[in-house]
Amino acid sequence: MTKPKFKTNNQNRNLAGHPILALIDQCSDRSQVKQVHAQMLRIGLFFDPYSASRLITLCTLSTFSPDIEYTRKVFDQIPQPNLYTWNTLIRAYASSPNPTQSILIFSQMLHEFPDPPNKFTFPFLIKAASEICDLRQGELFHGMAIKASLDSDVYILNSLIHFYAACGDLNQAYKLFLKIPKRDVVSWNSMITGFAQADCPDEALELFREMEEENMKPNDVTMVSVLSACSKKSNLAFGRWVHSYIEKNGIEESLILNNAILDMYIKCGSLEEAKRIFDKMPERDPISWTTMLVGYTSFGEFDAAHHVFNEMPSQDIAAWNSLISAYEQSGQPRQALAIFHELQLSKKAKPDQVTLVSTLSACAQLGATDLGGWIHVYVKKQGLKLNCHLTTSLIDMYAKCGDLEKALEVFQFAERKDVYVWSAMIAGLAMHGRGRDAIDLFLDMQEAKVKPNEVTFTNVLCACSHAGLVEEGKLYFNQMLPVYGIAPQMKHYGCMVDILGRAGLLEEAMELIEKMPIVPGASVWGALLGACRTHGNIGLAEQACNRLLELEPRNHGAYVLLSNIYAKFGKWDGVSRLRKLMRDSGIKKEPGCSLIEVDGVVHEFLVGDNSHSLSKMIYSKLDEIASRLKLIGYVPNKSQLLQDVEEEDVKEQALFLHSEKLAIAYGLISTNPPAPVRIVKNLRVCGDCHSVAKLISRLYDREILLRDRYRFHHFKGGHCSCMDYW
């Protein structure tokens, strides 16, 4: 078919009134668009640039338009698209999931179209560069706009402000903001939003005040960013003022604005006001419901959160994630896993990477290696991309569940390793007492040109502490600021005090504390107190405990540690005094709790627990263990008791009621060799339980992996991986 040629302006003006073009404005669905397209092709109208641009506009800007691939096919059929048509396609791709295509089309336009880009072209290109955070590409468009003498256009400048802010260059964004001779509300919004999103809430609020002084009326977009800044500052008083300002100034209400108000009240700590806003909202979307759900969970009102969750019109994966994450982060991993199982059974939403990260963290807390391993298999079967967050979570889960080799395997086969992936693997090696390997990995990390951060150094110092690598710990601690530009923080000083204290260098540890450039915190005094317990320094222990209790008066661990020291030296009057102080203050010792997973089910044991369905068998096994231990000369370490008990048999019985011994007994009767017995304990393992676990590993020829609050103990053949240094 020969394409008709449209040459004259008169002809184009006549075509503008063609009845088929009138049908374009009446299209209400995709099939009608395709019918108009077919008719335009049939009569040759499509090959007129103006007529074709009308169709392209319909394809890209209508709410019912075909997908962008169809739009692109339509565009490719146009023999000579005009600049408006090029701009329309560039705009469509800039707002699509693939904004890079926008830049490629522009490159094609420069080669195929004779006219230069205009002031409408650049805002779309700059938006595309913003979406992919490509600073170099955006700077190129900025330069092209300057060369085309378009750099004073307010629309282009507004786009550039948003672009530089999105790419993290707030200084350049602010310079351009100041350069605009006559700023419109979009100019102010772009800069305020840039500050708010870059965690500069003070600057955002100050700019809002300036906007007020210049009598520029804000709109709903402005107020969303201002509310975001209030949320980040947790400034409830100012947030309330902003809310009243919105109402008094008649700023147009929108769903996005109402969600921002709701979010502000939640993050600023006013659940009651958030409830009132939520109840009054004329329209709610999944963000509204999820924000309220998160609000209830953040205040510990889980029943109310479940009610909101059940009332949601549609439970998308974000809502499920919020509930799982809330339980996991509030120290309720069992409930987190229960919600995950509920999600699987409901089939209302499909787990995504966020779901799996939170669930893996819950598995790590519980030592639920079976479920954690299942998730790993699920990731592979579903073809989910193993991003750095998921990789880090898998490494952390396997390491904390006692399967260090599996953690190393995940690390080795990871396609991309960021600082958190490396740090997680260093932490895994550290908690398993493999200090030398952790340091070697730290050196490999630097060879890979990955810059360590504060977390990395915490993990490296922990590795030195657990392995007794004093000189190495000093070396890396002293290199933090001069070599890596990272000023040691409280946690790093705590690690360093722990390294020195464990090694018996208590005076050196105290000297470090006295020279600290920051006021010593609870972690520092806690580390010193723990070292005093290990090395029996009562005087320094009392000093450390007093300083710790000044900072945290209700720290039950401080009382327990000092009580342990008193008990070790038979100072029962000191033990009684501390116990009375705890009673009078209403402070209770955290009960010992041990977890063991068998066949995918996590079993929990408390001290002296007899609630388990196999309790009789467990205690029978304990009696058997006690008898066999006596035959090989085991003597209970009664200094671990905090009571001045005179009867020797009562002392021994009390020691055998510790939760980890119950868990070990259950592991022996419910699992078969050579499977290791894996246990997670919430407190530091006591000396007697440590000795018993070593002996059991030899007597029963079973490997026992016990994770306490601080590290892993691998008991095998009568020995422990910690070499009794813990």
Number of C-alpha atoms within 10 A of each C-alpha: 5 5 13 12 10 15 9 9 9 10 11 16 11 10 17 15 10 13 9 16 18 11 12 18 13 10 18 13 13 15 13 14 21 17 12 18 19 13 13 19 15 11 11 16 22 25 21 23 19 19 19 26 23 17 23 24 18 19 26 21 13 14 11 15 20 18 12 15 9 14 19 16 10 17 20 11 13 17 13 15 20 17 19 19 21 22 22 20 24 27 23 24 23 25 14 16 9 13 22 18 17 26 19 12 17 20 11 12 19 12 9 11 15 10 10 10 19 14 16 15 20 27 25 25 28 31 23 28 28 23 19 17 18 17 17 10 17 23 16 13 17 22 14 15 22 12 10 13 11 18 20 14 13 20 19 22 26 25 23 29 27 26 30 26 25 25 19 17 16 20 12 14 26 18 11 19 22 11 13 16 10 9 17 15 15 18 22 22 27 26 27 31 24 28 26 24 18 17 14 17 24 15 16 26 21 13 18 22 12 12 18 12 10 9 9 14 13 19 18 18 19 22 23 22 26 28 28 25 27 27 24 18 18 17 17 18 10 17 22 18 11 17 16 12 13 19 12 9 11 11 17 11 12 14 15 16 21 22 23 22 26 25 23 30 26 25 22 20 18 15 18 11 16 23 16 11 16 20 11 10 14 10 12 17 13 15 16 20 22 24 21 24 25 24 27 24 20 19 13 14 13 18 11 15 24 15 12 18 20 11 11 18 12 14 17 15 16 17 22 23 25 22 25 26 25 25 24 22 14 12 12 16 24 17 16 25 23 14 19 21 11 13 20 13 9 10 9 14 15 12 19 13 16 17 21 24 21 26 28 31 24 27 30 25 22 27 27 30 25 17 20 24 17 11 18 18 12 14 18 11 9 8 9 12 11 17 15 18 16 22 26 26 24 29 28 24 31 26 27 27 27 27 17 20 13 16 25 17 12 19 20 12 10 15 11 12 20 16 17 19 25 23 27 24 25 27 28 28 28 28 28 26 27 19 26 17 14 27 22 11 18 22 11 13 19 11 10 10 9 15 12 19 15 16 15 21 24 22 26 27 32 30 31 27 28 24 23 21 18 20 12 19 23 15 11 17 21 13 15 18 12 9 9 13 10 15 14 19 13 17 18 23 24 24 25 27 28 31 31 26 26 26 18 17 16 22 12 13 24 18 11 15 21 12 10 13 10 12 11 18 17 22 18 25 26 24 22 30 32 23 27 24 21 18 17 18 15 16 9 18 25 16 13 24 22 17 20 25 18 12 13 13 14 16 19 15 19 27 23 19 20 23 25 22 27 23 22 18 11 15 14 17 13 15 22 17 12 18 20 13 13 18 12 9 11 9 16 15 14 11 12 17 18 26 26 24 22 17 11 13 11 16 16 21 22 19 18 17 15 15 11 13 8 13 14 12 14 23 20 13 18 19 14 12 19 17 12 16 17 11 8 10 8 14 12 20 17 19 19 18 18 19 17 16 13 8 8 11 10 11 19 16 13 16 21 23 17 23 25 30 25 25 25 25 22 24 22 19 12 13 13 11 11 9 12 20 25 24 28 27 25 19 16 13 21 16 16 18 19 18 19 21 27 21 23 24 22 15 15 15 15 22 24 25 25 25 26 19 12 17 22 27 27 24 26 21 17 18 19 22 16 19 11 11 14 19
